[in-house]
């Protein structure tokens, strides 16, 4: 099969012919219909704290069709997506059935799909997944939308951990796919104001289509005064969906006393924070990583009932051959938000 393979920093992904995966016991092989390019993939192929090994096939936001099943109850032809978690099997081996601490993505022995050659991703024509992590797409959810379940689940998990509730005033920093996912779920959770700050005009426009009550262009307005003018008060909760040095401190500075912050964006280098500025406001700071299986189930249910529509954030569809150039272009995006790869044409 054809796949886009990472080899070393500074070089684009290489389109190569590699072995087609085969299903072992409890596994499925999917023909990949769509796979999203994630910011984590860009981070993992850029100098920093974590770089994927040579030979890795990235891609963990995917949906496709079962073409081989070695798992009872799963049939060829079914449309599925799958969590990229590959937690260790120690608890299952002890007869517990699942992780005794419900760690999921936080399992210290987890090897995430698309981040190591031992768990190759979906920048390829076919991918092998564990049936334990697979979820069937509801009949109304097509594979194009099904491939967005992963970034949507990140946003849902962040909103849940941030305890967004009825009447909250919410500020979202960053209008990429995760910021947009936070926006849609914060509005569904009952926030009275969901205001997104983003430099790119295309992302501000998508925010409005996905539930933002207002947007801020930080190139033209100071975020704090602009939020106050639009919401009538300082934010109750701020989501950092940028993940750049200085953003956490900016959230502290923008917060009201007793405010809440949720750090969703992944900063891959050391950052600075003045703790006293947070202490003097008695802020609550929540860091989040990924999601759990219940988040994915709810996302699929909301997609199925048409209460969540990811289409405004899908800006580009590309072939596998176009992936290397499109991948590098996303390091400095312009109009792109969520780019979907169609490995099989």
C-alpha positions in Angstrom: 0.0 0.0 0.0 1.0 3.7 -0.3 1.7 5.7 2.9 3.3 9.0 3.9 6.3 8.2 6.0 8.3 10.5 8.4 12.0 10.0 8.4 13.9 13.0 9.8 13.5 16.6 10.9 13.7 19.1 8.1 12.5 16.7 5.4 8.9 16.4 4.2 6.9 13.2 4.5 7.8 10.7 1.9 5.2 8.8 -0.2 6.3 5.2 -0.1 5.1 1.7 -0.8 4.9 -0.2 2.5 3.4 -3.5 3.7 -0.3 -3.6 4.0 -1.3 -4.4 7.6 -2.9 -7.7 8.5 -5.4 -8.2 11.3 -4.2 -10.3 14.3 -6.6 -11.6 17.0 -8.9 -8.9 18.1 -7.9 -6.5 15.4 -9.4 -4.8 12.4 -8.0 -3.5 9.1 -9.7 -0.4 7.7 -9.6 1.1 4.3 -9.0 4.7 5.2 -11.6 7.0 3.8 -10.5 10.2 5.5 -7.8 11.2 7.9 -7.3 14.7 9.4 -4.0 16.5 9.8 -3.6 17.4 13.5 -1.5 20.0 15.1 0.0 17.2 17.2 1.4 15.7 14.0 3.1 19.0 13.2 4.5 19.2 16.8 5.8 15.7 16.6 7.8 16.4 13.4 9.3 19.7 14.6 12.3 20.2 16.9 11.1 20.0 20.5 10.4 17.8 23.5 9.0 14.9 21.4 9.8 13.8 17.9 8.4 10.6 16.4 10.9 8.0 15.3 12.2 7.4 11.8 9.7 5.3 9.9 6.5 6.5 11.6 3.3 6.8 9.6 1.4 9.6 11.3 -2.4 10.2 11.3 -4.8 9.5 14.2 -8.0 11.3 13.1 -9.6 8.9 10.8 -12.6 6.9 9.6 -12.9 4.1 7.2 -14.4 0.7 6.2 -13.5 -2.6 7.7 -11.9 -4.8 5.0 -10.5 -7.5 7.4 -11.8 -8.6 10.8 -10.2 -10.9 13.3 -12.5 -9.7 16.1 -15.9 -11.3 17.0 -18.8 -9.1 16.3 -17.1 -6.8 13.7 -18.0 -7.4 10.1 -16.3 -6.5 6.8 -18.1 -3.5 5.3 -18.9 -1.7 8.6 -17.9 2.0 8.8 -15.9 2.8 11.9 -13.6 5.2 13.6 -11.2 4.4 16.5 -9.6 6.0 19.5 -5.8 6.1 18.9 -5.2 4.8 22.4 -3.1 1.6 22.8 -2.8 1.4 26.5 -0.9 -1.5 28.0 -2.7 -4.8 28.6 -1.4 -5.4 32.2 -4.8 -4.9 33.8 -6.6 -7.0 31.3 -4.0 -9.7 31.8 -4.8 -9.6 35.5 -8.4 -10.4 34.7 -9.7 -6.9 35.3 -11.1 -6.4 31.8 -10.0 -2.8 31.5 -7.6 -0.4 33.2 -8.1 -0.5 36.9 -7.5 3.2 37.2 -9.4 4.2 34.0 -6.2 5.9 32.7 -7.0 5.4 29.0 -4.9 7.9 27.1 -2.9 8.7 30.3 -1.6 5.1 30.6 2.2 5.6 31.0 2.7 2.6 28.6 0.3 3.9 26.0 1.6 4.0 22.4 -0.7 6.3 20.5 -1.6 5.4 17.0 0.3 7.5 14.5 3.2 8.3 16.8 5.4 5.2 16.6 6.3 2.6 14.0 4.7 0.0 16.3 1.3 1.7 16.0 1.2 3.1 12.5 -1.3 5.8 11.6 -3.8 6.6 8.9 -1.7 8.7 6.5 -2.0 5.5 4.5 -4.4 3.5 2.4 -5.0 1.0 5.2 -4.7 1.0 9.0 -4.8 -1.7 11.6 -6.7 -0.9 14.9 -7.7 -2.8 18.0 -11.4 -3.7 18.1 -11.3 -2.5 21.7 -10.8 1.0 20.5 -13.1 0.9 17.5 -16.5 2.6 17.4 -19.1 2.2 14.7 -20.2 5.3 12.8 -24.0 5.9 13.2 -25.9 5.5 10.0 -26.3 9.3 9.5 -22.6 10.0 10.1 -20.5 9.8 6.9 -16.8 9.0 7.1 -15.9 12.6 6.2 -17.6 13.8 9.4 -16.5 10.7 11.3 -12.9 11.6 10.8 -13.6 14.8 12.9 -14.7 12.8 16.0 -11.2 12.9 17.4 -10.7 16.7 17.5 -14.3 17.2 18.5 -13.7 14.8 21.4 -10.8 16.9 22.6 -13.0 20.0 22.7 -15.8 18.1 24.5 -13.3 16.7 27.1 -11.9 20.2 27.7 -15.3 21.8 28.2 -16.3 18.9 30.6 -13.2 19.2 32.6 -13.6 23.0 32.7 -17.1 22.6 34.1 -18.7 25.1 31.8 -22.2 25.7 32.9 -25.4 27.8 32.3 -24.6 31.5 32.1 -20.8 31.3 32.0 -18.9 33.8 30.0 -16.2 31.9 28.0 -13.1 33.2 26.3 -11.4 30.9 23.8 -7.9 31.8 22.7 -7.1 30.2 19.3 -9.5 29.3 16.5 -7.9 26.2 15.1 -9.9 22.9 15.1 -9.6 22.5 18.9 -10.6 26.0 19.6 -13.6 25.6 17.3 -14.5 22.3 19.0 -14.3 24.0 22.5 -16.6 26.7 21.1 -19.3 24.4 19.9 -19.4 22.4 23.1 -19.2 25.4 25.4 -22.3 26.8 23.7 -24.1 23.4 24.1 -23.1 23.4 27.8 -25.1 26.6 28.4 -22.5 29.3 28.2 -24.2 32.7 27.7 -21.2 34.1 25.9 -18.6 32.2 23.9 -16.1 34.7 22.5 -13.2 33.5 20.4 -9.9 35.4 19.8 -8.1 34.5 16.6 -5.9 36.3 14.1 -7.0 34.4 11.0 -10.2 35.8 9.3 -11.2 32.4 8.0 -11.1 30.9 11.5 -13.1 33.8 13.0 -15.7 33.2 10.4 -15.9 29.5 11.1 -16.2 30.3 14.8 -19.4 32.2 14.2 -20.8 29.2 12.2 -19.9 26.9 15.1 -21.6 28.7 18.0 -19.4 31.7 18.9 -21.5 34.6 20.1 -18.7 37.0 19.1 -15.1 37.1 17.9 -12.0 39.2 18.5 -9.3 40.0 16.1 -6.3 40.5 18.5 -4.4 42.3 15.7 -6.9 45.1 16.0 -8.3 44.9 19.5 -6.9 44.3 23.0 -8.4 41.0 24.1 -9.4 42.0 27.7 -11.2 45.3 26.9 -12.8 43.7 23.7 -14.2 40.8 25.8 -15.5 43.2 28.4 -17.3 45.3 25.8 -18.9 42.3 24.1 -19.8 40.2 27.2 -20.3 43.0 29.8 -17.9 41.3 32.3 -14.6 39.5 32.5 -14.5 35.8 31.5 -15.5 33.2 34.0 -13.4 30.6 32.2 -10.6 30.9 29.6 -9.5 28.1 27.3 -5.9 28.2 26.0 -6.2 26.5 22.6 -2.9 28.0 21.3 -0.2 26.2 23.1 2.5 28.9 22.5 4.9 30.3 25.1 3.3 33.2 27.0 -0.3 32.1 26.5 -0.8 30.6 30.0 0.4 33.8 31.5 -1.9 35.8 29.2 -4.8 33.7 30.5 -3.8 34.5 34.0 -3.7 38.2 33.2 -7.1 38.1 31.5 -8.8 36.1 34.2 -11.1 37.6 36.9 -10.6 36.7 40.6 -11.7 33.1 41.3 -11.7 32.5 37.5 -11.0 29.2 35.8 -8.5 28.3 33.1 -8.2 25.2 30.9 -4.9 24.6 29.1 -5.7 22.6 26.0 -3.0 23.8 23.6 0.2 21.8 23.7 3.3 23.9 24.2 6.3 21.8 23.4 9.0 24.0 24.9 9.7 25.5 28.3 7.5 28.5 29.3 7.4 31.1 32.0 4.7 31.8 34.5 4.6 34.3 37.4 2.7 32.2 40.1 2.0 35.3 42.2 -0.3 36.7 39.5 -2.4 33.6 39.6 -2.2 33.3 43.4 -3.5 36.9 43.9 -6.7 35.9 41.9 -7.0 32.4 43.4 -7.3 31.0 39.9 -8.2 27.4 39.2 -6.0 25.9 36.4 -6.9 22.7 34.7 -4.6 20.9 32.2 -6.3 18.4 29.9 -5.1 15.7 27.5 -7.2 14.1 24.9 -10.4 12.4 25.9 -12.0 9.2 27.0 -14.2 6.7 25.2 -17.4 8.3 26.6 -16.4 11.6 25.0 -16.2 9.8 21.6 -19.6 8.1 22.1 -21.2 11.4 22.9 -19.6 13.2 19.9 -20.9 10.5 17.6 -24.4 10.7 19.1 -24.4 14.5 18.6 -23.1 14.2 15.0 -25.8 11.6 14.4 -28.6 13.9 15.8 -27.2 16.9 13.8 -26.6 18.9 17.0 -22.9 19.3 16.1 -21.9 20.2 12.5 -18.1 20.1 11.9 -18.4 21.1 8.2 -17.5 24.8 8.8 -14.0 23.8 10.0 -13.3 21.4 7.1 -11.5 23.7 4.6 -9.5 21.3 2.4 -9.5 17.8 1.1 -6.3 16.4 -0.4 -4.9 13.3 -1.9 -2.1 11.3 -0.3 0.3 12.6 -3.0 -0.6 16.1 -2.0 0.0 15.4 1.7 3.7 16.2 2.1 3.3 19.8 0.7 0.0 20.4 2.4 1.5 19.2 5.7 4.4 21.6 5.5 2.1 24.5 4.5 0.2 24.0 7.8 3.2 25.0 9.8 2.3 28.5 8.8 -1.4 28.3 7.9 -3.4 30.9 6.0 -6.9 29.9 5.1 -6.6 26.2 6.2 -8.4 25.0 9.3 -9.0 21.2 9.2 -7.4 19.5 6.2 -8.6 16.0 5.4 -6.5 13.5 3.5 -8.2 11.0 1.2 -5.6 8.2 0.9 -7.6 6.1 -1.5 -8.6 8.9 -3.9 
